[in-house]
Amino acid sequence: MISQNTGNVPVVQSQFLGKAITGLGGGCQKLYVIEGNEQYHSGGEEDNKSAIVITNSATGHNKQPFHSSPFEQQQNFYQIQKPPLTNVDQRIEERESLRHSTHRSQRSERLGSHHGNNMQHTATERFGNTDYNNDHIERPNFQGQTRGDSQQQNHIYQDGEDGNHQQQDEGQYIEMQHQIEQNQDVGEADEEPSKMFTFDEHNQQQMVEERQSQRSGGQAQQKQFQGAPSRTQQQQQQQIEGGTSGSMGHLLSVASGRNHSLHLTRDGDVFSYGSGQYSAVGHGGSRGQLHPTVLKPLRDKRIVQIACGEHHSLVLTDKQDIFAWGRGFEGQLGLSKSIEIASTPQYVKSFYGKPVIYIVAGAFYSLAITKDGSIWGWGEAKLGQIGCGKQRDVRLPTKINFDHEQGRNFVQCSAGYGHSAALNDQGMVFTWGFNNYGQLGQYHNMTSWNPRIVDQYQRNIYDEPSQMPPIQKVKCSYFATFLIDINGRPYSTGKAPIGLDNSDNQNNFILINENIDRRIFTDVYTNENSVVLYAPIRVYDVQPKCGPASGNTQVQIFGTGFVNSDKLKVRYSYGDLSQEVTCLYDNNQRCLIAKTPKFEEFEGEKHPSLKFPCNCIISVTMDGIHYSECEEVFKIYSNDIYLTSINPKCGSVVGGTTLTLLINIDEVTAANLYNLTIGFQPKKNSVSSLHQIKKLDKGGNQTNAKSHQSLNESNKSSAAVLTRSALQNYQDQIQNAPNDTLNGEDDNTTTSPGWTCTYANYENGTITCTVPNLSNYDQESLQFNVDVALNGQQFTGKPLQFRYYDIHIERIEPGIGPSEGGTIINIMGAGLYDSASKRVKFQINEYERVVTAQWERKLKCLQCIVPPLTWLFGGVELTEEQLEKIKQTPIRVCLTFNNQEWIEAKEFKYHDCKVERIAYVTGFGQEIADPIEREKLWRAEEPQEKYPDEMPAEEIKKREDEKNKKAQEETEESQTVPKRKGIKIFAFGHNFNLRVKFSHVGTGVSKEVQAFFKNSKKVGCEIPDLGAEVPIGQHLIIVEVSLNGQQYTSSGIQFLYNSVDPNLSEEELKKLDEMEEKNSKKPAPKKK
């Protein structure tokens, strides 16, 4: 409810939260709220009477708060039974059909209908159907009931101003009221003066019979009251009221003038009270009425609508006739050109033959809508409020002409002080009259003497163009106008305050956004300077939106109008069943927290006919009586949904791996997944795993904190959702809640200890997610359970297996190999293990090659064969120059265990060497006596000979020639002079590094020896003993060099090897060497 007179921003009227509001009313300086405590079942939008109230100003708060009316009384209420629960799917289908398919047509039909059955628009249009189905009405037996017996009652709350001018106008009436409230000069002191109208069987029966008799044209039988008030009370009541009063029954609406008010009951009776000035109360003469008193002249008529101006009143009967009384100086009564005051209700003859369906009263004028959709006006016209041009007044009802093609089929109108507004069945608004404050919404401040249509292309508060949807409600205060569109959004224009966060006047309609939240307003009521906006309780969201048939889902229910109460309950309706649980109210998030029951069991019994998945309607109640349904349908899914496969089956503790999971799920559930979550939990099959869970849960549940962080990182766009931290914040509250609020804690939820969670996506039977980072873990237990929570909260309890790994590569052996490939390398490090998807990638620049790896159990490392260098380029041919350049660049080696994440290993280098010649080493280190030092010299590197920069080219050429000549002589010697085992040799070539192999072609015998790197063009080694397999004698032996101990050059360089008797002593071997040396110095025989 929005009441307004001094403030700007809408404020919630908290005293009405959770209460059933059945009507709004008032006028001038008063506002009324009718609260009904009827018991009924709320099955949808049309019969939802629970309401929240928000106010636009200090009205209803500080100086003039809403308070219970002094004429609050016990009432006669019908007992409304709850209709039988229909099938949930049918209700959902009907609700969706009403909301989407026929919303506009039904709205148009409701606005455009001009028949008599729509006459009760004050209640049926604003608050839903108040004529309950007779099949569900029981009239109670009232025999022997006294004033305190009835448990049902209406409360009227009023909000008004008590100024000096009001006291002066009311005169003796105010004094009498004050005396009554102070219990002065009023009968017996123990009687409650605020309850002047007691109810019992006899006066109720008399009222019914009298009403029936008058309406049927007969005469009522007079009966003596039994159990009537005492003589003192009767005399006092007659003195004050000047007549007989009875129970008002169900209040339908209230209207107020400056100093008088009217009450309309559901039975069609009108009660009036207030000052007798201008005979506004309608009881004859100028005597006022302190308490509501039935208007006897209208007892034989059924009234369906009431309206009050400053000092005149109008009523509309079910026969579509208008009666008026009170002040008529300005012609506002419309009775004749001469009548200026009517002390009792008088028929307005101008509408004879013109059925009326709607009436309103301005300050000093009146408007009515006839059955044909035309608008009539009469009364004061000097401000243009009648819409018939420039006139001082219009004494009789006159039809208003609308110079627009849409100016027809009107269904609503409203009157302020000097301006008016009307609404047609197409949702278009026309305004006319006084416009000094921009209350017409026409983008100017000039008075309009004739109606003009309001442009639906309005500009918002930011001066941006926007189109208003069709309008369903229009209401005028004295100097402002308010609208509600078909979507339930309010607009305003005119003199501030008009619900905007400023005090400026507006001359065009602007959407009211302040403090509106997500409320959908259905009615607006105004008085002189205030406005009330009415919005029913709205339950617009539930999170999560699905849960398993096993129940125990913790849900958050969001809506407007919620209030904390000891009668809070949530009802779950599914299939033909319904269960209720208690719930908690969260004041911070303004939502309800509840657990779902076990849907698969109802009162301990299985229901085989209940098939899952199925729809569930959630309804909430603040008072245990009135229920409001949630707009979002909750889905109950089967317990037989589970993951069937996972790929990959491992990932890094750093996270980031894209996980693909297949799931056994039905299409209906798959289409309604909410916050799909994948959880990771250490397997509980070892002591280390249990220790890990305790470690993870230490210090305020670090795992869940991390879980919440990873969820936010993977889904930053998530709207208001049920977060894990929110779930945990309610654990303390839930522990103290009633037993049915929480059906025991579940260790298999996203908030349970040890779980690390991440959001996931679903498409065509496949779930994908990103593996979260594992911040705290035990190296000895990296096996995890992986499960899915379809609602972001509860896991299926049927997990798959996943392994985290934490790998650190230490080295690659060997780290060098020939460009022709074939090198077997061992990748060693910490955390390595055997995986089904082991791969090694060799990459250089944009080129790469992936090979399969093997697990070496003994070394606990990975092995693979290095591919040829040319394979890396995938068929791209490179020149020799390009290849040589690439060989100078280290190759990047990476490995993967899941075909996604590549772990950086050490570098590998392609390196080719070539043997060009062999030279025997003679006299090496003879000048060094110490054999250890001599061996060190043999193993030491030798720098390559470099020529000084200043050396002439001729000198360089001379030295090169000498070196070439020496190299040729050494080569000839190695091929002609045999050498035995143990003789040192030099192998000359390019890019040497590690080992030398000696091979005998004839026998296939080969020996490898350690070579000593002298420089990049020279290595040294000893000739090995090739063994007895090589016959004694001279043989040519091939010498090749290896850089990595695996692969050797293929140069084919040979030397002459002397295989000697292994039984020769060392002295004999030396003599043999000397003999071979002498032979080598003999000149070669001359050729003939």
KEMAR-377474 format. One line per field, with one value per residue (C-alpha): residue in one letter; x, y, z. Coordinates in steps of 0.25 Angstrom, whole numbers. Example, Ala and Ser with C-alpha at 12.3 -4.5 7.8 and 13.67 -1.06 7.14 Angstrom:
BEGIN
vexnu a	s
u 49	55
v -18	-4
w 31	29
//
This chain:
BEGIN
vexnu m	i	s	q	n	t	g	n	v	p	v	v	q	s	q	f	l	g	k	a	i	t	g	l	g	g	g	c	q	k	l	y	v	i	e	g	n	e	q	y	h	s	g	g	e	e	d	n	k	s	a	i	v	i	t	n	s	a	t	g	h	n	k	q	p	f	h	s	s	p	f	e	q	q	q	n	f	y	q	i	q	k	p	p	l	t	n	v	d	q	r	i	e	e	r	e	s	l	r	h	s	t	h	r	s	q	r	s	e	r	l	g	s	h	h	g	n	n	m	q	h	t	a	t	e	r	f	g	n	t	d	y	n	n	d	h	i	e	r	p	n	f	q	g	q	t	r	g	d	s	q	q	q	n	h	i	y	q	d	g	e	d	g	n	h	q	q	q	d	e	g	q	y	i	e	m	q	h	q	i	e	q	n	q	d	v	g	e	a	d	e	e	p	s	k	m	f	t	f	d	e	h	n	q	q	q	m	v	e	e	r	q	s	q	r	s	g	g	q	a	q	q	k	q	f	q	g	a	p	s	r	t	q	q	q	q	q	q	q	i	e	g	g	t	s	g	s	m	g	h	l	l	s	v	a	s	g	r	n	h	s	l	h	l	t	r	d	g	d	v	f	s	y	g	s	g	q	y	s	a	v	g	h	g	g	s	r	g	q	l	h	p	t	v	l	k	p	l	r	d	k	r	i	v	q	i	a	c	g	e	h	h	s	l	v	l	t	d	k	q	d	i	f	a	w	g	r	g	f	e	g	q	l	g	l	s	k	s	i	e	i	a	s	t	p	q	y	v	k	s	f	y	g	k	p	v	i	y	i	v	a	g	a	f	y	s	l	a	i	t	k	d	g	s	i	w	g	w	g	e	a	k	l	g	q	i	g	c	g	k	q	r	d	v	r	l	p	t	k	i	n	f	d	h	e	q	g	r	n	f	v	q	c	s	a	g	y	g	h	s	a	a	l	n	d	q	g	m	v	f	t	w	g	f	n	n	y	g	q	l	g	q	y	h	n	m	t	s	w	n	p	r	i	v	d	q	y	q	r	n	i	y	d	e	p	s	q	m	p	p	i	q	k	v	k	c	s	y	f	a	t	f	l	i	d	i	n	g	r	p	y	s	t	g	k	a	p	i	g	l	d	n	s	d	n	q	n	n	f	i	l	i	n	e	n	i	d	r	r	i	f	t	d	v	y	t	n	e	n	s	v	v	l	y	a	p	i	r	v	y	d	v	q	p	k	c	g	p	a	s	g	n	t	q	v	q	i	f	g	t	g	f	v	n	s	d	k	l	k	v	r	y	s	y	g	d	l	s	q	e	v	t	c	l	y	d	n	n	q	r	c	l	i	a	k	t	p	k	f	e	e	f	e	g	e	k	h	p	s	l	k	f	p	c	n	c	i	i	s	v	t	m	d	g	i	h	y	s	e	c	e	e	v	f	k	i	y	s	n	d	i	y	l	t	s	i	n	p	k	c	g	s	v	v	g	g	t	t	l	t	l	l	i	n	i	d	e	v	t	a	a	n	l	y	n	l	t	i	g	f	q	p	k	k	n	s	v	s	s	l	h	q	i	k	k	l	d	k	g	g	n	q	t	n	a	k	s	h	q	s	l	n	e	s	n	k	s	s	a	a	v	l	t	r	s	a	l	q	n	y	q	d	q	i	q	n	a	p	n	d	t	l	n	g	e	d	d	n	t	t	t	s	p	g	w	t	c	t	y	a	n	y	e	n	g	t	i	t	c	t	v	p	n	l	s	n	y	d	q	e	s	l	q	f	n	v	d	v	a	l	n	g	q	q	f	t	g	k	p	l	q	f	r	y	y	d	i	h	i	e	r	i	e	p	g	i	g	p	s	e	g	g	t	i	i	n	i	m	g	a	g	l	y	d	s	a	s	k	r	v	k	f	q	i	n	e	y	e	r	v	v	t	a	q	w	e	r	k	l	k	c	l	q	c	i	v	p	p	l	t	w	l	f	g	g	v	e	l	t	e	e	q	l	e	k	i	k	q	t	p	i	r	v	c	l	t	f	n	n	q	e	w	i	e	a	k	e	f	k	y	h	d	c	k	v	e	r	i	a	y	v	t	g	f	g	q	e	i	a	d	p	i	e	r	e	k	l	w	r	a	e	e	p	q	e	k	y	p	d	e	m	p	a	e	e	i	k	k	r	e	d	e	k	n	k	k	a	q	e	e	t	e	e	s	q	t	v	p	k	r	k	g	i	k	i	f	a	f	g	h	n	f	n	l	r	v	k	f	s	h	v	g	t	g	v	s	k	e	v	q	a	f	f	k	n	s	k	k	v	g	c	e	i	p	d	l	g	a	e	v	p	i	g	q	h	l	i	i	v	e	v	s	l	n	g	q	q	y	t	s	s	g	i	q	f	l	y	n	s	v	d	p	n	l	s	e	e	e	l	k	k	l	d	e	m	e	e	k	n	s	k	k	p	a	p	k	k	k
u 0	6	0	5	5	19	29	34	40	30	31	26	15	20	8	0	11	5	-9	-21	-25	-39	-41	-36	-43	-44	-44	-40	-31	-34	-29	-35	-30	-39	-33	-41	-38	-47	-42	-41	-32	-23	-22	-16	-15	-30	-33	-20	-25	-12	-6	6	5	15	14	19	20	20	5	4	16	21	11	-2	0	-11	-18	-30	-43	-51	-64	-57	-67	-70	-75	-83	-74	-77	-68	-61	-57	-44	-47	-42	-28	-27	-16	-4	-1	-15	-13	0	-5	-17	-8	2	-10	-16	-2	3	-8	-20	-14	-17	-31	-36	-30	-37	-50	-49	-47	-56	-68	-80	-90	-96	-88	-76	-82	-74	-61	-57	-54	-54	-44	-35	-35	-40	-53	-61	-73	-68	-74	-87	-82	-72	-80	-86	-94	-92	-102	-103	-113	-108	-96	-93	-83	-71	-74	-70	-56	-56	-56	-52	-42	-43	-30	-31	-20	-24	-21	-27	-26	-33	-42	-47	-50	-58	-66	-70	-73	-82	-79	-64	-68	-77	-67	-57	-66	-69	-55	-52	-64	-71	-86	-87	-95	-88	-73	-70	-75	-66	-70	-63	-72	-86	-92	-93	-97	-107	-116	-129	-124	-117	-130	-138	-129	-129	-144	-146	-136	-143	-157	-153	-146	-158	-168	-174	-174	-165	-170	-167	-161	-156	-141	-137	-125	-125	-116	-120	-129	-118	-110	-122	-125	-110	-109	-122	-118	-104	-109	-123	-127	-125	-112	-109	-97	-89	-85	-75	-68	-66	-62	-60	-61	-59	-62	-57	-65	-73	-71	-78	-77	-82	-84	-84	-99	-101	-104	-98	-94	-91	-86	-79	-83	-97	-92	-99	-107	-95	-98	-112	-120	-129	-127	-113	-111	-98	-95	-84	-84	-87	-102	-110	-116	-131	-135	-126	-129	-138	-127	-114	-103	-90	-82	-80	-73	-71	-68	-64	-78	-87	-89	-93	-97	-99	-109	-109	-120	-110	-117	-110	-115	-108	-109	-102	-97	-101	-98	-89	-99	-91	-104	-110	-124	-129	-124	-131	-128	-115	-116	-122	-123	-126	-122	-129	-130	-123	-134	-125	-120	-134	-132	-117	-111	-99	-87	-77	-77	-67	-68	-58	-57	-69	-73	-77	-74	-81	-79	-92	-93	-90	-76	-79	-75	-85	-81	-88	-84	-74	-67	-59	-46	-50	-52	-65	-58	-70	-62	-62	-74	-76	-84	-92	-105	-110	-102	-96	-89	-75	-70	-57	-51	-42	-45	-41	-50	-61	-63	-59	-58	-52	-51	-45	-48	-38	-40	-40	-36	-41	-36	-43	-38	-44	-44	-32	-23	-23	-24	-30	-29	-35	-37	-28	-13	-4	4	5	-5	-11	2	1	15	10	3	-8	-23	-30	-45	-47	-42	-29	-22	-9	3	7	21	26	40	45	52	65	58	59	47	39	25	16	8	-7	-12	-22	-24	-25	-27	-26	-22	-25	-13	-7	-11	-6	-7	-4	-1	-4	9	6	16	12	13	10	10	6	9	19	20	17	26	39	52	51	41	39	26	24	16	17	15	28	30	31	43	47	46	36	45	38	24	13	2	-13	-19	-17	-25	-23	-29	-26	-11	-7	-7	-8	-2	-7	1	-3	7	16	24	33	45	50	64	68	57	58	61	61	50	57	55	63	66	68	61	60	47	47	35	29	21	28	28	34	23	21	11	20	18	22	12	18	7	10	2	-11	-3	1	11	14	26	30	40	50	50	63	62	75	71	56	53	48	57	50	54	46	40	42	33	34	28	15	12	21	14	20	12	14	5	14	24	36	40	28	24	22	15	20	11	14	6	9	-3	-6	-18	-16	-6	1	6	20	21	32	29	38	43	44	54	56	66	71	80	95	108	112	126	137	147	158	160	171	176	185	184	185	171	166	164	151	144	133	123	112	99	87	76	62	59	49	59	70	62	61	74	78	92	97	109	121	127	141	143	155	152	150	157	169	175	182	169	162	173	172	157	160	171	162	151	161	160	146	143	154	149	135	141	150	138	130	141	143	128	128	140	133	120	121	108	99	88	82	85	86	100	108	111	96	93	103	99	85	91	90	76	71	77	68	56	44	47	40	48	61	60	74	87	92	107	105	103	111	113	118	132	143	135	142	131	130	118	116	108	99	96	91	94	107	112	125	132	145	153	155	168	172	179	181	184	191	201	199	184	180	169	155	140	133	118	108	98	86	81	94	92	90	99	94	102	107	121	131	147	156	171	178	193	204	216	229	239	254	261	261	272	278	275	282	280	282	272	269	261	260	266	259	258	254	246	248	242	233	218	219	210	204	192	184	186	201	206	219	220	232	230	238	232	219	222	220	219	212	217	212	219	222	222	236	233	247	251	237	238	232	239	237	245	249	243	252	254	247	234	232	229	218	222	228	241	252	266	279	281	268	270	284	278	267	277	283	269	265	253	241	237	223	216	201	193	179	181	178	188	203	213	226	238	253	258	263	273	275	290	297	312	321	334	344	357	365	379	388	393	408	416	405	409	423	428	419	425	413	402	391	394	397	382	377	383	377	363	364	358	367	363	362	373	369	377	380	372	384	390	391	383	395	400	387	386	400	397	384	392	401	390	383	396	398	383	385	398	390	379	388	395	382	378	392	398	390	389	385	376	380	386	380	374	368	355	354	341	329	320	326	321	321	324	332	328	337	331	337	328	332	328	318	326	325	331	327	337	336	341	348	343	355	347	336	344	352	350	360	359	366	365	357	359	349	351	354	343	351	362	377	382	380	365	359	350	339	339	326	323	311	306	296	301	289	291	304	309	309	321	328	342	352	365	374	373	383	376	387	388	382	392	404	410	412	427	423	413	423	432	421	418	433	434	421	427	440	432	424	436	442	441	430	436	438	429	435
v 0	14	25	39	53	58	48	43	29	17	11	-3	-2	-14	-15	-21	-31	-45	-40	-42	-29	-29	-15	0	12	27	40	55	53	39	25	12	-3	-14	-26	-39	-52	-61	-75	-79	-87	-79	-87	-76	-62	-59	-63	-58	-48	-48	-34	-26	-11	0	15	27	36	38	35	22	24	35	46	39	24	14	10	1	8	12	5	-9	-19	-34	-38	-49	-57	-69	-81	-83	-98	-101	-106	-120	-121	-123	-129	-121	-122	-118	-106	-102	-103	-95	-85	-84	-83	-71	-65	-66	-70	-62	-52	-40	-45	-47	-34	-27	-35	-31	-16	-16	-23	-14	-24	-24	-36	-27	-17	-21	-16	-9	-23	-33	-25	-20	-32	-44	-51	-48	-56	-69	-82	-85	-100	-96	-87	-92	-82	-85	-87	-74	-79	-74	-67	-54	-43	-50	-63	-60	-63	-56	-41	-30	-19	-5	3	18	28	43	57	65	79	91	93	79	81	94	87	75	84	76	63	63	66	55	45	50	48	34	30	35	27	40	41	27	16	6	7	-7	-7	-5	8	4	-8	-1	-12	-25	-37	-48	-57	-49	-35	-43	-50	-37	-30	-42	-43	-27	-27	-38	-32	-18	-23	-32	-21	-27	-22	-27	-34	-26	-35	-33	-34	-45	-42	-28	-17	-11	1	10	5	6	21	25	18	24	38	37	30	35	22	7	0	-14	-22	-18	-32	-33	-20	-18	-4	9	24	37	51	63	60	47	33	22	7	-3	-18	-30	-31	-18	-10	4	10	24	33	46	61	65	77	78	65	58	45	44	41	53	67	72	62	55	40	36	22	15	14	7	16	12	18	9	-4	-9	-8	-15	-5	-10	3	16	29	42	56	67	68	59	44	35	20	10	-1	-15	-9	1	13	25	31	44	53	63	77	81	95	93	83	71	63	64	63	76	90	95	85	89	80	66	60	46	38	42	35	42	42	47	32	26	17	18	7	12	2	12	24	33	46	58	69	76	68	54	45	32	22	16	2	7	11	26	36	46	57	68	78	89	91	104	96	88	75	72	72	79	92	105	106	110	97	86	84	71	59	62	53	56	56	50	55	43	30	22	31	20	7	13	4	13	27	35	50	59	73	79	69	55	43	31	17	10	-5	-4	1	15	27	41	53	67	78	86	84	94	83	74	65	62	56	63	69	83	91	97	94	84	87	75	61	57	44	41	38	24	28	34	38	32	39	39	46	33	29	17	12	9	-4	-4	2	-6	4	19	28	43	50	65	69	56	44	30	18	3	-5	-19	-23	-18	-6	8	21	35	50	63	70	64	55	45	33	38	41	56	67	73	73	64	67	53	39	33	19	18	10	14	2	-5	-18	-28	-26	-27	-16	-19	-6	8	17	32	43	58	57	42	30	15	4	-10	-22	-37	-46	-50	-63	-61	-71	-83	-87	-98	-101	-116	-127	-142	-151	-154	-140	-132	-121	-108	-98	-82	-76	-62	-53	-40	-37	-48	-46	-54	-62	-74	-79	-79	-92	-97	-106	-116	-121	-131	-141	-143	-142	-130	-129	-117	-113	-102	-92	-81	-66	-60	-45	-41	-47	-46	-60	-73	-85	-99	-114	-122	-135	-149	-148	-163	-166	-160	-162	-174	-181	-183	-178	-187	-178	-166	-165	-156	-146	-138	-124	-118	-106	-99	-90	-82	-76	-65	-67	-82	-79	-72	-78	-72	-81	-79	-74	-84	-99	-108	-121	-134	-143	-158	-164	-173	-162	-164	-162	-173	-169	-159	-153	-151	-159	-150	-135	-126	-121	-107	-109	-104	-118	-119	-131	-138	-147	-155	-156	-165	-155	-153	-142	-134	-134	-130	-118	-113	-114	-103	-99	-112	-115	-125	-129	-135	-142	-150	-165	-170	-183	-181	-174	-164	-160	-158	-150	-142	-139	-134	-126	-119	-117	-111	-96	-92	-102	-97	-107	-101	-87	-91	-98	-85	-77	-87	-86	-71	-71	-81	-74	-60	-56	-64	-57	-57	-72	-81	-80	-90	-79	-76	-91	-91	-78	-85	-97	-91	-86	-100	-107	-100	-101	-111	-125	-125	-113	-121	-136	-139	-134	-141	-143	-144	-129	-118	-112	-125	-126	-130	-126	-117	-112	-105	-102	-110	-109	-119	-122	-134	-144	-139	-131	-122	-115	-109	-117	-108	-104	-113	-104	-114	-129	-141	-146	-160	-160	-153	-162	-155	-158	-149	-147	-138	-129	-127	-115	-110	-116	-131	-141	-154	-163	-171	-165	-168	-168	-157	-155	-142	-142	-133	-135	-128	-133	-133	-138	-145	-155	-154	-140	-140	-149	-149	-142	-156	-159	-172	-168	-174	-164	-166	-154	-155	-147	-146	-150	-158	-170	-180	-174	-179	-166	-164	-155	-148	-135	-130	-116	-105	-92	-95	-109	-121	-136	-145	-159	-170	-172	-185	-187	-192	-199	-201	-187	-181	-172	-170	-175	-171	-171	-157	-155	-151	-136	-135	-142	-130	-121	-130	-132	-117	-118	-110	-106	-111	-97	-97	-110	-107	-94	-102	-111	-100	-98	-107	-115	-113	-126	-127	-139	-141	-151	-147	-141	-127	-122	-122	-122	-115	-125	-122	-118	-128	-125	-131	-132	-139	-142	-148	-156	-152	-159	-167	-163	-171	-165	-166	-161	-154	-149	-156	-143	-145	-155	-156	-166	-159	-145	-152	-158	-144	-138	-149	-147	-131	-124	-117	-104	-103	-96	-81	-72	-58	-47	-40	-52	-51	-59	-65	-70	-76	-83	-88	-94	-100	-107	-113	-118	-124	-131	-137	-141	-149	-156	-160	-165	-174	-179	-183	-191	-197	-199	-209	-205	-214	-212	-201	-192	-178	-172	-159	-158	-145	-140	-130	-128	-139	-141	-155	-169	-177	-191	-200	-210	-222	-224	-239	-244	-233	-231	-217	-211	-197	-189	-176	-165	-152	-139	-131	-121	-121	-127	-137	-148	-158	-172	-185	-197	-207	-222	-228	-242	-255	-255	-246	-255	-252	-244	-230	-226	-213	-207	-197	-186	-178	-167	-166	-153	-160	-174	-180	-175	-174	-167	-175	-169	-182	-178	-190	-193	-205	-213	-224	-235	-241	-254	-251	-259	-250	-243	-228	-229	-237	-227	-216	-223	-225	-211	-207	-217	-211	-197	-201	-207	-195	-187	-195	-189	-194	-204	-196	-199	-206
w 0	-4	4	1	6	10	5	-9	-8	-6	7	12	22	30	39	27	23	23	25	16	10	4	1	0	2	6	1	4	16	20	15	19	18	20	26	25	33	25	23	9	0	-10	-23	-32	-36	-37	-23	-16	-5	3	1	4	6	3	5	-3	9	24	23	30	38	47	50	44	45	41	53	56	54	67	61	59	62	62	49	42	33	24	26	13	11	4	-10	-13	-18	-33	-41	-41	-56	-59	-50	-56	-70	-66	-60	-71	-81	-73	-72	-86	-96	-91	-82	-91	-96	-82	-78	-89	-87	-72	-75	-87	-81	-78	-72	-59	-54	-54	-45	-33	-39	-26	-21	-32	-41	-30	-21	-28	-28	-14	-18	-14	-20	-13	-13	-3	6	20	27	42	53	61	71	85	80	86	83	87	80	66	62	49	47	38	43	37	38	35	33	33	37	48	45	52	40	41	56	53	41	50	62	72	64	68	82	83	77	87	99	94	93	107	113	117	119	112	119	127	129	126	112	100	93	80	78	78	69	75	67	71	65	66	61	49	46	47	37	27	28	27	15	8	11	6	-7	-10	-8	4	18	29	41	54	64	78	80	90	98	93	99	112	112	116	104	95	99	97	84	79	84	76	64	62	57	57	54	51	47	35	31	21	17	3	1	8	3	10	8	16	28	25	21	14	17	7	11	2	5	-3	10	11	25	27	38	40	41	37	29	16	20	14	23	16	29	27	33	37	49	48	52	61	57	44	42	31	21	22	9	2	10	-2	-12	-14	-15	-23	-23	-14	-16	-8	-12	-2	3	-6	-8	-19	-19	-31	-30	-36	-45	-51	-44	-38	-24	-19	-7	1	-5	-19	-20	-32	-38	-34	-30	-44	-38	-45	-48	-35	-24	-16	-4	-3	11	7	-5	-18	-31	-42	-53	-64	-65	-67	-79	-78	-69	-62	-59	-52	-43	-37	-29	-30	-20	-25	-38	-42	-54	-58	-69	-76	-81	-95	-91	-91	-80	-74	-64	-56	-45	-44	-58	-57	-57	-69	-60	-67	-81	-88	-91	-83	-73	-59	-56	-62	-54	-60	-65	-79	-89	-91	-105	-109	-122	-124	-131	-118	-109	-107	-99	-86	-74	-63	-60	-48	-43	-35	-30	-44	-54	-59	-65	-73	-78	-89	-92	-100	-89	-94	-84	-87	-77	-77	-67	-58	-61	-54	-48	-60	-55	-69	-73	-87	-86	-83	-72	-79	-75	-85	-86	-94	-93	-99	-101	-93	-102	-99	-104	-91	-86	-74	-62	-70	-82	-90	-99	-95	-98	-87	-88	-88	-75	-66	-54	-54	-41	-39	-26	-25	-33	-38	-47	-45	-54	-53	-66	-70	-64	-51	-52	-46	-53	-48	-52	-46	-33	-24	-17	-28	-24	-30	-23	-25	-21	-35	-42	-55	-67	-73	-67	-62	-56	-41	-38	-24	-14	-23	-24	-32	-27	-37	-33	-36	-30	-27	-18	-15	-6	-6	-5	-3	-11	-8	-17	-14	-18	-14	-8	-19	-19	-31	-30	-23	-23	-26	-36	-35	-25	-24	-20	-7	-2	8	-2	5	-3	-3	-7	-11	-12	-8	5	13	28	40	47	56	46	34	25	12	4	-7	-16	-26	-34	-25	-12	-3	8	18	25	34	29	34	30	26	29	21	8	11	7	13	16	16	13	3	9	4	-9	-11	2	7	22	21	10	-4	-16	-29	-37	-35	-46	-46	-51	-48	-45	-31	-28	-16	-7	5	16	26	35	33	26	13	3	-9	-20	-26	-40	-43	-43	-35	-42	-35	-42	-40	-31	-42	-49	-49	-56	-66	-71	-69	-78	-76	-63	-57	-56	-50	-36	-42	-48	-62	-68	-77	-71	-80	-73	-79	-70	-70	-69	-75	-84	-75	-64	-73	-78	-64	-58	-48	-44	-49	-40	-41	-28	-24	-11	-7	-6	8	6	13	26	18	11	24	29	16	19	33	28	17	27	38	40	37	26	16	5	5	4	-7	-14	-13	-19	-31	-33	-34	-43	-53	-53	-50	-57	-48	-43	-29	-26	-14	-11	-2	8	9	12	23	29	32	39	53	51	45	57	66	56	58	54	41	36	34	32	37	31	18	16	1	-2	-7	7	13	18	7	-5	-15	-26	-39	-48	-60	-74	-80	-94	-101	-90	-88	-76	-77	-66	-62	-51	-39	-33	-21	-11	0	-3	2	-9	-4	-7	-20	-24	-23	-25	-35	-34	-40	-32	-42	-34	-29	-15	-14	-21	-26	-17	-29	-32	-43	-40	-44	-41	-38	-41	-37	-46	-46	-57	-53	-65	-79	-82	-92	-95	-109	-121	-136	-145	-152	-139	-132	-118	-106	-96	-81	-75	-60	-48	-36	-37	-49	-51	-61	-69	-81	-88	-87	-99	-101	-110	-118	-122	-129	-133	-139	-142	-133	-133	-122	-119	-110	-97	-89	-74	-69	-56	-51	-53	-50	-62	-76	-88	-103	-116	-122	-136	-147	-148	-162	-156	-147	-160	-165	-179	-180	-188	-182	-188	-182	-177	-170	-164	-159	-153	-146	-140	-132	-125	-114	-116	-106	-99	-92	-87	-84	-76	-81	-95	-90	-80	-85	-74	-78	-78	-80	-94	-104	-115	-129	-131	-143	-143	-154	-153	-164	-161	-150	-145	-135	-123	-122	-110	-104	-90	-90	-84	-71	-62	-53	-59	-52	-58	-71	-70	-67	-79	-87	-82	-83	-94	-104	-110	-125	-132	-135	-144	-139	-146	-150	-157	-172	-181	-187	-174	-171	-184	-182	-168	-174	-184	-174	-166	-177	-181	-167	-167	-180	-174	-162	-169	-178	-166	-159	-171	-174	-160	-151	-136	-125	-113	-103	-113	-112	-125	-129	-137	-144	-150	-146	-134	-125	-111	-104	-108	-119	-125	-132	-141	-149	-161	-164	-150	-146	-133	-127	-115	-109	-101	-93	-102	-97	-102	-107	-115	-125	-136	-128	-118	-112	-107	-106	-116	-109	-109	-119	-113	-118	-128	-137	-143	-140	-151	-157	-160	-164	-153	-154	-144	-141	-131	-122	-115	-106	-104	-113	-127	-135	-147	-161	-167	-169	-166	-164	-158	-158	-146	-141	-134	-125	-117	-104	-97	-100	-89	-88	-92	-104	-108	-107	-116	-126	-126	-128	-140	-146	-144	-152	-163	-164	-166	-178	-191	-200	-211	-224	-236	-248
//
